[in-house]
């Protein structure tokens, strides 16, 4: 402000000399005009660089619909605008193009689900070099990364827990069908590892077949049906660690039991809490599911960006924020949402103690 005032005052004095005026002190009117011009200049500069949080998902998916609800709750409760964007596909090239365009439009903070665990880091480096804070939601990127935080489920542990639930239902022996979504997704890779690590602990349990490459409900139904047919009578348990795979499993098992009867029980655990999944637990088609915290992924990541924009900095050694998960079965169908919400509130209450400093 002082610099602007000085430049303007100097300009006025030079103009006076060039027009042959005397070098007397500027009048109060001149001073007022100078201050007015300086204030307008400052306001223009401020408008040129607005504070702007962007939430970005790479492509349409039911999970992102739930995360978006958390972002919308943040907007409502905090009174801060967030630009919510969903991209066209799951490729890093598309994500780079869309996000770089948002940066050019004045984005100052970004909550994002990366398409590629390593490829996204190049994009992040460009953004942070421009002073843009980046937080991963829902999954993580490889290290090192310039992202400030990752707010996500510990998906490897959640997949491990789901597998262990199935194995105990099976009596710690038998064959498991491991149903995954797309292996290009960094979360799917971690879930695959979690399932395999758990199975390796039990010598009388094996993965009879891995089913993967499932992007849609229709693909899930086709592939699960084919796997059950190929291993007729030999599947004792199924673990599905993706939204589409779980909903597909519910539909497939409903048809399977209708045709085959329930003489051969297949113990099953899925992920997420789609209404069809909850209904399947109620009627016994599905034994359990893992409830993640997608609303928390949206709300917490935006809150962290808000605080970083207010001058908070990351505490040394802090990066991954485990948003929590809950095993849902018939016993807690009416209480699991409350349990997840308590986890979210607990994290929000400790942001300034555990993760940030000012």
C-alpha positions in Angstrom: 0.0 0.0 0.0 2.8 2.4 0.9 4.6 1.5 -2.3 1.5 2.2 -4.4 1.0 5.5 -2.6 4.6 6.5 -3.1 4.5 5.7 -6.9 1.2 7.6 -7.3 2.5 10.6 -5.4 5.8 10.7 -7.4 3.8 10.5 -10.6 1.6 13.5 -9.5 4.7 15.5 -8.6 6.4 14.8 -11.9 3.2 15.8 -13.7 3.1 19.1 -11.8 6.7 19.9 -12.9 5.9 19.0 -16.6 2.9 21.3 -16.6 4.8 24.2 -15.1 3.1 24.2 -11.7 4.9 25.2 -8.6 6.3 22.4 -6.3 4.0 23.3 -3.4 2.4 20.5 -1.2 -0.6 18.7 -2.8 -4.0 19.8 -1.6 -6.2 17.7 0.6 -8.4 17.1 -2.5 -5.3 15.7 -4.3 -4.4 13.5 -1.4 -7.9 12.1 -1.1 -8.0 11.3 -4.8 -4.6 9.6 -4.5 -5.8 7.4 -1.6 -9.0 6.6 -3.6 -6.9 5.5 -6.6 -4.6 3.4 -4.4 -7.6 1.7 -2.7 -9.1 0.9 -6.1 -5.8 -0.5 -7.3 -5.6 -2.7 -4.2 -9.2 -3.9 -4.6 -8.5 -4.8 -8.3 -5.4 -6.8 -7.3 -7.5 -8.6 -4.7 -10.2 -9.4 -7.2 -7.6 -10.7 -9.6 -6.5 -13.4 -7.2 -9.6 -14.7 -5.4 -9.4 -17.5 -2.8 -10.8 -20.6 -4.5 -11.1 -24.2 -3.3 -11.7 -26.8 -5.9 -12.9 -30.4 -5.3 -12.1 -32.7 -8.2 -13.1 -36.3 -9.0 -11.8 -37.9 -12.1 -15.0 -39.5 -13.4 -18.6 -40.3 -12.4 -18.8 -43.0 -9.7 -21.2 -43.6 -6.8 -18.4 -43.2 -4.3 -17.8 -39.6 -5.5 -21.5 -38.8 -5.1 -21.1 -39.6 -1.4 -17.9 -37.6 -1.1 -19.6 -34.7 -2.7 -22.3 -34.7 0.0 -19.5 -34.1 2.5 -18.2 -31.2 0.5 -21.7 -29.7 0.2 -22.1 -30.0 4.0 -18.8 -28.2 4.4 -20.0 -25.4 2.1 -23.3 -25.1 4.1 -21.7 -25.1 7.6 -18.6 -23.1 6.9 -20.1 -20.6 4.4 -17.1 -21.1 2.0 -17.7 -21.7 -1.7 -16.1 -24.8 -3.3 -16.0 -25.4 -7.0 -17.0 -29.1 -7.4 -15.8 -30.7 -10.6 -16.1 -34.2 -12.0 -13.8 -35.2 -14.9 -14.6 -37.3 -18.0 -12.5 -40.5 -17.4 -9.9 -42.2 -15.3 -6.8 -41.2 -17.2 -4.1 -39.0 -15.7 -3.7 -37.1 -19.0 -7.4 -35.9 -18.8 -7.0 -35.1 -15.1 -3.8 -33.0 -15.8 -5.6 -31.1 -18.6 -8.7 -30.3 -16.5 -6.8 -29.4 -13.4 -4.3 -27.2 -15.2 -7.2 -25.3 -16.7 -8.7 -24.8 -13.2 -5.3 -23.5 -11.9 -5.3 -20.9 -14.8 -8.7 -19.7 -13.7 -7.5 -18.8 -10.2 -7.7 -22.0 -8.1 -5.8 -21.6 -4.8 -6.5 -25.0 -3.2 -7.3 -28.5 -4.5 -9.0 -31.6 -3.0 -8.4 -34.3 -5.5 -8.7 -38.1 -6.2 -5.6 -38.9 -8.2 -5.9 -41.1 -11.3 -2.4 -42.5 -11.1 -0.5 -43.0 -7.8 2.8 -41.9 -9.4 1.8 -39.9 -12.4 -0.3 -37.4 -10.4 2.8 -36.2 -8.6 4.1 -34.3 -11.6 0.9 -32.4 -11.7 1.1 -31.7 -8.0 4.7 -30.3 -8.3 3.5 -27.8 -10.8 0.6 -26.7 -8.6 2.5 -26.4 -5.4 5.2 -24.4 -7.3 2.4 -21.9 -8.0 1.4 -21.7 -4.3 -1.6 -24.0 -4.6 -2.3 -26.4 -1.7 -3.1 -30.0 -2.7 -4.8 -32.7 -0.6 -5.5 -36.2 -1.8 -8.9 -37.6 -0.8 -10.0 -41.2 -1.0 -6.5 -42.6 -1.9 -2.9 -41.6 -1.9 0.0 -40.9 -4.2 3.5 -42.4 -4.2 6.3 -40.8 -2.1 7.8 -38.3 -2.3 4.8 -36.1 -3.0 4.1 -32.4 -2.7 0.5 -33.1 -1.5 0.0 -31.8 2.0 -2.2 -34.6 3.2 -4.1 -37.7 2.2 -7.6 -38.1 3.8 -8.7 -41.7 3.1 -9.7 -45.1 4.4 -6.8 -47.3 5.2 -8.0 -49.5 2.3 -5.4 -52.2 2.6 -6.4 -52.7 6.3 -10.1 -52.5 5.4 -9.7 -55.3 2.8 -7.7 -57.3 5.3 -10.5 -56.9 7.9 -13.2 -57.9 5.3 -11.2 -61.0 4.4 -10.7 -62.1 7.9 -14.4 -61.7 8.6 -15.2 -64.1 5.7 -12.5 -66.5 6.7 -13.8 -66.8 10.3 -17.4 -67.3 8.9 -15.9 -70.2 6.8 -14.4 -71.9 9.8 -10.9 -70.9 8.7 -10.9 -73.2 5.8 -12.1 -73.2 2.2 -11.9 -71.3 -1.1 -12.3 -67.5 -1.6 -13.3 -65.6 -4.7 -11.4 -62.3 -4.6 -13.4 -59.8 -6.6 -11.7 -56.5 -7.5 -12.5 -53.4 -9.5 -9.8 -51.9 -11.8 -6.2 -52.7 -11.0 -5.1 -49.4 -12.5 -6.8 -47.7 -9.5 -4.2 -47.3 -6.7 -6.8 -48.3 -4.1 -7.6 -51.6 -5.9 -3.9 -52.5 -5.8 -3.8 -51.9 -2.0 -7.0 -53.9 -1.5 -5.6 -56.8 -3.5 -2.6 -56.8 -1.3 -4.7 -56.7 1.9 -6.8 -59.7 0.8 -3.7 -61.7 -0.1 -1.9 -60.9 3.1 -4.8 -62.1 5.2 -5.3 -65.3 3.2 -1.6 -66.1 3.6 -2.1 -66.3 7.4 -4.5 -69.2 7.1 -3.0 -72.4 5.6 -6.4 -74.0 5.0 -7.7 -71.1 3.0 -6.8 -70.2 -0.6 -8.0 -67.8 -3.3 -9.6 -70.0 -5.9 -9.8 -67.2 -8.4 -9.2 -63.5 -8.7 -11.8 -61.5 -10.7 -10.8 -58.0 -11.8 -11.2 -55.3 -14.5 -14.7 -54.4 -13.3 -15.8 -50.8 -14.1 -19.6 -51.2 -14.2 -22.3 -53.1 -12.5 -23.0 -55.1 -15.7 -19.4 -56.2 -16.0 -19.4 -57.2 -12.3 -22.5 -59.4 -12.8 -21.1 -61.1 -15.9 -17.7 -61.8 -14.3 -19.0 -63.0 -10.9 -21.5 -65.3 -12.6 -18.8 -66.7 -14.8 -16.5 -67.3 -11.9 -19.2 -69.1 -9.9 -20.0 -71.3 -12.9 -16.3 -72.1 -13.5 -15.9 -73.1 -9.8 -19.3 -74.6 -9.2 -19.7 -75.9 -5.7 -16.2 -75.0 -4.7 -16.6 -71.3 -3.6 -16.9 -71.0 0.2 -16.5 -67.2 0.5 -16.4 -64.0 -1.6 -14.7 -60.8 -0.8 -15.7 -57.7 -2.9 -13.6 -54.6 -2.2 -15.3 -52.2 -4.7 -18.7 -50.5 -4.8 -19.7 -51.9 -8.2 -18.4 -55.3 -7.4 -20.4 -55.4 -4.2 -23.7 -54.4 -5.8 -23.0 -56.8 -8.6 -22.4 -59.6 -6.0 -25.7 -58.9 -4.3 -27.6 -59.2 -7.6 -25.6 -62.3 -8.7 -26.1 -64.1 -5.4 -29.8 -63.3 -5.4 -30.2 -65.0 -8.7 -27.8 -67.8 -7.7 -29.7 -68.7 -4.5 -33.0 -68.4 -6.4 -31.9 -71.1 -8.9 -29.6 -73.2 -6.7 -31.2 -72.8 -3.2 -29.1 -72.1 -0.1 -27.9 -75.7 0.5 -24.4 -74.4 -0.3 -23.9 -71.3 1.8 -21.4 -68.8 0.3 -20.1 -66.3 3.0 -19.8 -62.8 1.6 -18.4 -59.4 2.6 -18.5 -56.3 0.5 -17.7 -52.6 0.8 -19.8 -49.4 1.0 -23.4 -49.0 2.0 -25.6 -48.7 -1.1 -29.3 -49.3 -0.2 -29.2 -52.6 -2.1 -26.3 -53.7 0.0 -28.0 -52.8 3.3 -31.2 -54.6 2.2 -29.1 -57.7 1.2 -27.7 -57.8 4.8 -31.2 -57.6 6.2 -32.4 -60.5 4.1 -29.3 -62.6 4.6 -28.0 -62.6 1.0 -24.9 -60.6 2.1 -23.3 -61.3 5.5 -21.5 -57.9 6.0 -20.0 -54.9 4.4 -17.3 -52.4 5.2 -18.6 -48.8 5.7 -16.1 -46.3 4.6 -16.3 -42.6 5.4 -16.8 -40.9 2.0 -18.6 -37.8 3.5 -15.6 -37.4 5.8 -13.2 -37.6 2.9 -15.0 -34.5 1.4 -15.5 -32.5 4.5 -12.2 -33.1 6.2 -10.1 -32.4 3.1 -11.9 -29.1 2.5 -11.5 -28.1 6.1 -7.8 -28.8 5.9 -7.5 -26.6 2.8 -9.4 -23.8 4.6 -7.0 -23.9 7.5 -3.9 -24.1 5.2 -5.2 -21.0 3.5 -5.5 -19.2 6.8 -1.8 -19.7 7.5 -1.7 -23.0 9.3 1.3 -25.3 8.4 1.7 -29.1 8.4 3.2 -30.5 11.6 6.3 -32.5 11.0 5.7 -36.2 10.4 2.0 -35.8 9.7 0.5 -36.7 6.3 -2.0 -39.6 6.2 -5.4 -39.0 7.9 -7.2 -42.3 8.4 -10.9 -41.5 8.1 -12.0 -44.8 9.6 -14.2 -47.7 8.6 -16.7 -49.9 10.3 -17.8 -53.6 9.7 -21.5 -53.5 9.2 -23.7 -56.5 9.8 -27.3 -57.2 11.1 -26.2 -56.2 14.6 -25.3 -52.5 13.8 -27.4 -51.7 10.7 -29.1 -48.8 12.6 -26.0 -47.4 14.3 -23.1 -47.6 11.9 -23.7 -44.1 10.4 -23.6 -42.5 13.9 -20.3 -44.4 14.6 -18.8 -43.0 11.3 -20.0 -39.5 12.0 -18.3 -39.6 15.5 -15.0 -40.6 13.8 -15.3 -37.6 11.5 -16.0 -35.2 14.3 -13.1 -36.6 16.4 -10.7 -35.8 13.5 -12.1 -32.3 13.0 -11.7 -31.6 16.7 -8.0 -32.5 16.7 -6.8 -31.0 13.4 -5.0 -28.1 15.2 -3.5 -30.4 17.8 -2.3 -33.4 15.7 -2.0 -32.3 12.1 -1.5 -28.6 11.8 0.3 -25.7 13.6 0.1 -21.9 13.4 
